């Protein structure tokens, strides 16, 4: 049996693993990157990029059908499902190709194609019969769709988001289970591309939203566009000769609904259950994920670090990259461990209207009994939004009553992806709400709606009037 010895072993070549590799190689070339599947990140292959390609096609089909208020009318679009999916696959493969080329350009002796399992805190068994002994090991194994046993009756007509992006053509109908980010984005996109879609959620939740006011607005907006059941009571479901069927309890009684496929979008689970972690000294949580320090990436006191979707915290690419950097630095310098400050929390759902959350959520603030106040803007009356015909949604911003600090925001509405960045940068820069209002706002722009919400928030915090910060002669004694 051959034993390979290295300073750092990285399990997984996705977004977190690649970032960890780059960080490790700033310090040492004594590193092994271990991957048992194809190169190419979740984002490029089955996540961010192919979903946005599908959404782009859906937006193109949808846009021309909602311009009557401006005096412009288009004929109904002709949607070539095969052409739509051909572009999705071609562009997806292009993005994946960039990732593959990057990894394959790294030195071959630093890359291993095999499955790794732990035999001890610093030893891995490879599926090719070899063993790796490392001073430090990074777990960056990503995640996979979480399919509850409840859905197994759908048989071979059960699909996940990975399957959607391999379609040669669009189907006639899809039942989507799960109103989280994946279910909402794909469900709405398929609906706009002419697919009969029903979206079945639970507990009236929409994406990651927690603010009751924003949640209520989101529920109303999506239910107004397509067949959305935010708290579905599905009694039975089954595979049929032509697709799937389910029995749905409604106010008017039981309905039997039929579809070509059932798309299961009920979350993702970390890929840690086959790593043999029981052979290590690590302590696990209820889902079998190692307990770790979010500021170092270290699991307990062991020479093991975890990053990306595998840690079951925030499954977003930029978070995976940040965590990969942290884990890579500390693994390369082990046992000299450093703590890293997390970036301001930011998340976006590319639905229409878009959804965004920044900083502390309404739920988090409420659960910690924070003394916070709220400012809001209803997008229906915002000037630029009305001009463009995208005046739907609600923005709510949160501030600390005592210090005047900006704490967070939740929103459904126009251009949320851009407002999210302004708010995240403000939060990470530790700006007060007053300081945020002192920044320039052009006219007429969507950002003026943000200013309105901040003005209301500032007034509700009762911070008192202050001289303009740019006043030259307004200092003490002036």
C-alpha positions in Angstrom: 0.0 0.0 0.0 1.4 3.4 -1.0 1.2 6.2 1.5 1.3 9.8 0.3 2.5 12.4 2.8 1.6 16.1 2.4 1.2 19.2 4.5 -2.4 19.9 3.4 -5.0 17.6 1.8 -8.2 19.2 0.4 -11.2 17.0 -0.2 -13.3 18.5 -2.9 -12.6 20.7 -5.9 -15.6 23.0 -5.9 -15.8 26.7 -5.1 -14.6 26.2 -1.5 -11.9 23.7 -2.4 -10.5 25.7 -5.3 -10.3 28.8 -3.1 -8.6 26.8 -0.3 -6.1 25.5 -2.8 -5.2 29.0 -4.0 -4.7 30.1 -0.4 -2.6 27.1 0.6 -0.3 27.5 -2.5 0.5 31.0 -1.4 2.4 29.4 1.5 3.4 25.9 0.3 3.3 23.7 -2.8 3.0 20.6 -0.5 -0.7 20.1 -1.1 -3.1 17.5 -2.6 -6.5 18.3 -4.0 -8.7 15.2 -4.0 -11.8 14.9 -6.1 -13.8 11.8 -7.0 -16.3 13.4 -9.4 -16.0 15.7 -12.5 -14.4 19.1 -12.0 -16.8 22.0 -12.1 -18.5 23.8 -9.3 -22.1 23.4 -8.2 -22.6 27.0 -9.2 -21.4 26.5 -12.8 -22.8 23.0 -13.4 -26.2 22.9 -11.7 -26.7 26.1 -9.7 -26.2 29.8 -10.2 -25.3 30.0 -13.8 -27.6 27.5 -15.6 -30.5 28.7 -13.5 -29.9 32.3 -14.5 -29.7 31.2 -18.1 -33.2 29.7 -17.8 -34.4 32.8 -16.0 -33.0 35.1 -18.7 -35.0 33.2 -21.3 -38.1 33.4 -19.1 -37.7 37.2 -18.7 -37.4 37.6 -22.4 -40.7 35.7 -22.9 -42.4 37.6 -20.1 -41.3 41.2 -20.7 -43.2 41.8 -23.9 -46.5 40.6 -22.5 -46.8 43.3 -19.8 -46.3 46.6 -21.6 -49.9 47.4 -22.4 -49.9 50.1 -19.8 -47.2 51.9 -21.8 -49.2 51.7 -25.0 -47.0 49.0 -26.4 -48.5 45.6 -27.4 -46.7 42.5 -28.6 -48.0 39.3 -30.1 -47.7 36.3 -27.8 -44.1 35.0 -27.9 -43.2 31.8 -29.7 -41.1 29.7 -27.3 -38.9 27.1 -28.8 -38.2 24.9 -25.8 -35.5 22.9 -27.6 -33.7 26.2 -28.5 -34.1 27.5 -24.9 -32.5 24.4 -23.4 -29.8 24.2 -26.1 -28.6 27.6 -25.0 -28.8 26.7 -21.3 -26.7 23.6 -21.9 -24.2 25.3 -24.2 -23.6 28.2 -21.9 -23.6 26.0 -18.9 -20.9 23.8 -20.5 -18.9 26.9 -21.3 -18.9 28.1 -17.6 -18.1 24.5 -16.5 -15.3 24.4 -19.0 -13.6 27.5 -17.5 -13.6 25.8 -14.1 -12.3 22.5 -15.5 -9.5 24.3 -17.4 -8.5 26.2 -14.3 -8.2 23.0 -12.1 -6.5 21.0 -14.9 -3.9 23.8 -15.3 -2.7 23.1 -11.7 0.2 20.7 -11.3 -0.9 17.2 -12.0 1.1 15.8 -9.0 -1.1 18.0 -6.7 -4.4 16.5 -8.0 -5.8 13.1 -7.2 -9.0 11.6 -8.8 -10.3 9.3 -6.1 -12.8 9.1 -3.2 -11.4 9.9 0.2 -12.6 8.7 3.6 -11.1 9.4 7.0 -9.2 6.7 8.9 -8.0 9.2 11.6 -7.8 12.9 12.1 -4.8 13.2 9.8 -5.1 10.1 7.6 -7.3 9.4 4.6 -8.0 6.2 2.7 -8.4 6.6 -1.1 -10.6 4.5 -3.3 -7.6 3.6 -5.5 -6.0 1.8 -2.6 -3.5 4.5 -1.5 -3.4 6.4 1.8 -2.8 10.1 2.4 -1.3 11.4 5.6 -1.6 15.1 6.1 -0.7 17.7 8.7 -4.0 19.3 8.0 -7.1 18.3 6.1 -9.8 20.5 4.6 -13.4 19.2 4.0 -14.9 21.0 1.0 -17.2 18.3 -0.3 -20.2 20.5 -1.1 -23.9 19.4 -0.9 -26.6 17.6 -2.8 -30.4 17.9 -3.1 -32.3 16.7 -0.1 -35.0 14.3 -1.2 -37.4 13.3 1.6 -38.6 9.7 1.5 -42.1 11.1 1.2 -41.5 11.8 -2.5 -40.2 8.4 -3.5 -43.6 7.4 -4.9 -43.0 9.6 -7.9 -40.5 7.0 -9.1 -38.5 7.9 -12.2 -40.6 11.1 -12.8 -39.0 12.6 -9.7 -36.4 15.2 -10.7 -34.1 17.7 -9.0 -32.6 20.9 -10.3 -29.6 19.0 -11.7 -31.9 17.2 -14.0 -33.6 20.3 -15.4 -30.4 21.6 -16.9 -29.9 18.4 -18.9 -33.3 18.6 -20.6 -33.3 18.6 -24.4 -36.7 20.3 -24.5 -39.2 21.9 -22.1 -41.9 19.6 -20.7 -45.6 20.3 -20.7 -46.1 20.5 -17.0 -44.2 20.3 -13.7 -45.2 20.1 -10.0 -42.6 21.9 -7.9 -42.2 21.0 -4.3 -40.5 23.6 -2.1 -40.8 27.4 -2.2 -37.2 28.1 -1.3 -34.7 29.8 -3.6 -34.4 26.9 -6.1 -38.1 26.0 -6.3 -39.2 29.7 -6.6 -36.6 30.6 -9.3 -37.1 27.5 -11.4 -40.9 27.3 -10.9 -41.5 30.9 -12.0 -39.1 30.6 -14.9 -40.7 27.5 -16.3 -44.1 29.1 -15.9 -43.0 32.1 -18.0 -41.7 29.7 -20.6 -45.1 28.2 -21.1 -44.8 25.2 -18.9 -47.8 24.4 -16.7 -46.4 24.8 -13.2 -47.8 24.4 -9.7 -45.6 25.4 -6.8 -46.3 23.7 -3.5 -44.8 25.3 -0.3 -45.1 24.9 3.4 -45.9 27.3 6.3 -46.4 30.2 3.9 -42.6 30.6 3.5 -41.1 32.2 0.4 -37.4 31.9 -0.2 -35.4 32.9 2.9 -37.7 35.7 4.0 -38.7 36.0 7.7 -40.3 39.5 8.0 -44.0 38.9 8.3 -44.9 42.0 6.2 -42.5 41.2 3.4 -43.5 37.5 3.5 -47.2 38.4 3.1 -46.4 40.7 0.1 -44.3 38.0 -1.5 -47.1 35.4 -1.1 -49.6 37.7 -2.7 -47.4 38.7 -5.6 -46.4 35.1 -6.6 -49.9 33.7 -6.1 -51.2 36.5 -8.4 -48.9 35.3 -11.2 -49.1 31.5 -11.2 -50.5 28.5 -9.4 -48.7 29.0 -6.0 -49.8 27.1 -2.9 -47.8 28.6 0.0 -49.1 26.0 2.5 -50.1 23.0 0.4 -51.9 20.0 1.9 -51.0 17.2 -0.4 -52.6 13.9 0.8 -51.4 11.4 -1.8 -49.0 11.3 -4.7 -48.0 8.6 -7.2 -46.4 7.7 -10.5 -48.8 7.3 -13.3 -48.4 5.8 -16.8 -47.8 9.3 -18.3 -46.3 11.2 -15.4 -47.3 12.0 -11.8 -50.5 12.7 -9.9 -51.3 14.2 -6.5 -54.3 14.7 -4.4 -54.5 18.3 -3.1 -56.9 19.4 -0.3 -58.4 22.8 -1.2 -61.2 25.0 0.1 -63.5 23.5 -2.4 -62.5 19.9 -1.6 -60.0 17.3 -2.8 -58.5 17.9 -6.3 -56.5 15.4 -8.3 -53.8 17.1 -10.3 -51.5 15.6 -13.0 -48.1 16.6 -14.3 -45.3 15.3 -16.4 -42.7 15.6 -13.6 -42.3 16.4 -9.9 -39.4 18.7 -9.3 -38.2 18.3 -5.7 -36.6 21.5 -4.3 -36.8 20.9 -0.6 -33.3 22.0 0.3 -29.9 20.5 0.2 -27.8 18.3 2.5 -24.1 18.5 3.1 -21.9 15.7 1.6 -20.3 14.6 4.8 -22.1 11.3 5.6 -19.8 9.1 3.5 -16.5 10.6 4.8 -16.0 8.2 7.6 -16.0 11.0 10.2 -16.8 8.5 12.9 -13.1 7.5 12.8 -12.1 11.0 13.8 -12.1 12.8 17.1 -14.7 15.3 15.8 -18.0 16.1 17.6 -21.0 16.3 15.2 -24.3 18.1 15.2 -27.7 16.5 14.7 -27.2 16.2 11.0 -23.7 14.7 11.2 -21.8 17.8 10.4 -18.7 18.5 12.4 -18.9 21.3 14.9 -16.6 24.1 13.9 -15.5 27.7 14.5 -17.1 29.9 11.9 -14.1 32.4 12.2 -11.4 29.9 11.7 -13.0 27.0 9.9 -11.4 24.6 12.4 -13.4 21.5 13.6 -12.9 21.4 17.4 -9.2 21.2 18.1 -8.4 18.7 15.4 -6.2 19.6 12.3 -9.4 19.4 10.3 -11.1 22.4 8.6 -14.4 22.7 6.8 -15.6 25.1 4.2 -18.5 25.7 1.7 -21.8 23.9 1.5 -20.3 21.0 3.5 -20.6 23.0 6.7 -24.4 23.4 6.3 -24.4 27.1 7.1 -24.9 29.4 4.1 -24.8 27.6 0.7 -23.7 30.6 -1.4 -20.7 30.8 -3.7 -19.2 34.0 -2.2 -19.5 32.4 1.3 -17.9 29.2 0.1 -15.0 31.2 -1.4 -14.5 33.2 1.8 -14.6 30.1 3.9 -12.2 28.3 1.5 -9.8 31.2 2.0 -10.1 31.0 5.8 -9.7 27.2 5.9 -6.8 27.3 3.4 -4.9 29.9 5.3 -5.2 28.1 8.6 -4.5 24.7 7.2 -1.4 26.0 5.5 -0.2 27.7 8.8 -1.4 25.0 11.2 -1.1 25.0 14.2 -0.9 28.8 14.0 -4.6 29.5 13.7 -6.0 33.0 12.8 -9.6 34.3 13.1 -11.2 36.0 10.1 -14.1 38.4 10.2 -17.1 37.3 8.2 -18.4 39.4 5.3 -21.8 41.2 5.8 -24.6 38.6 5.2 -26.2 39.1 1.8 -28.6 36.9 -0.2 -30.6 37.4 -3.4 -33.3 35.4 -5.0 -33.6 36.0 -8.8 -37.3 35.7 -8.9 -39.5 38.6 -10.3 -39.9 40.7 -8.2 -36.5 39.9 -6.8 -35.9 39.1 -3.1 -33.0 40.2 -1.0 -31.9 40.0 2.6 -28.9 41.8 4.2 -27.5 41.7 7.7 -29.6 40.5 10.5 -33.0 39.2 9.5 -36.3 40.2 11.2 -36.4 36.7 12.8 -32.9 37.0 14.1 -33.5 40.4 15.6 -36.7 39.3 17.2 -35.3 36.1 18.6 -32.4 38.0 20.3 -34.8 40.6 21.7 -33.0 43.4 19.9 -34.2 47.0 20.5 -34.8 47.7 16.8 -37.1 49.9 14.8 -38.3 49.6 11.2 -38.5 51.9 8.2 -40.2 50.8 5.0 -41.2 51.7 1.4 -44.0 50.3 -0.6 -42.7 50.1 -4.2 -46.2 50.7 -5.7 -45.8 54.4 -5.3 -42.1 54.8 -5.9 -41.4 57.2 -8.9 -38.9 55.3 -11.0 -40.5 52.0 -10.3 -43.8 53.3 -11.6 -42.2 54.7 -14.7 -40.7 51.3 -15.6 -43.9 49.4 -14.6 -42.1 47.4 -12.0 -43.8 49.0 -9.0 -44.5 45.9 -6.9 -43.1 44.9 -3.5 -42.0 46.1 -0.1 -38.7 47.0 1.5 -38.2 47.0 5.2 -35.0 48.2 6.9 -34.0 47.7 10.5 -32.0 50.0 12.8 -30.7 50.0 16.4 -32.9 52.3 18.5 -30.0 53.3 20.8 -27.0 53.7 18.5 -28.7 54.5 15.2 -26.8 51.8 13.5 -28.1 50.0 10.4 -28.8 46.4 11.3 -30.4 44.7 8.2 -33.1 44.6 5.6 -35.6 42.3 3.9 -37.2 43.1 0.5 -39.2 41.9 -2.4 -39.2 44.4 -5.2 -37.4 45.8 -8.2 -33.6 45.7 -8.7 -33.2 44.0 -5.3 -29.8 42.5 -6.3 -28.3 46.0 -6.6 -29.9 47.5 -3.4 -28.6 44.5 -1.5 -25.1 45.4 -2.4 -25.5 49.0 -1.3 -26.9 47.9 2.0 -24.3 45.1 2.6 -21.4 47.6 1.9 -23.0 50.1 4.3 -23.3 47.4 7.0 -19.8 46.2 6.5 -18.6 49.8 6.7 -20.4 50.2 10.0 -22.4 53.2 8.8 -25.2 54.6 10.9 -28.5 55.2 9.2 -27.7 58.9 9.3 -24.4 58.4 7.5 -26.2 56.3 4.9 -28.6 59.1 4.2 -25.7 61.5 3.8 -24.5 59.5 0.7 -25.6 60.8 -2.7 -28.8 59.6 -4.3 -29.4 60.4 -8.0 -32.8 61.3 -9.4 -34.9 59.6 -10.7 -33.6 56.1 -9.7 -34.8 53.0 -7.8 -32.3 53.9 -5.0 -34.5 56.8 -4.0 -37.0 54.2 -2.7 -34.2 53.0 -0.4 -33.6 56.6 0.8 -37.3 56.9 1.6 -37.2 53.8 3.8 -34.0 55.0 5.5 -35.6 58.4 6.2 -38.5 56.8 7.9 -36.2 54.5 9.8 -34.1 57.4 11.0 -37.2 59.3 12.1 -38.5 56.3 13.9 -35.3 55.9 15.8 -35.7 59.5 17.0 -32.0 60.3 16.8 -32.7 64.0 16.7 -31.7 66.7 14.2 -28.1 67.1 13.3 -26.3 69.6 11.1 -25.4 68.4 7.6 -22.1 66.4 7.8 -20.7 68.4 4.9 -21.4 71.8 6.5 -18.0 73.7 6.6 -19.0 76.1 9.4 -21.2 73.8 11.5 -18.5 72.6 14.0 -18.5 73.2 17.7 -18.7 76.9 18.6 -19.7 77.9 15.1 
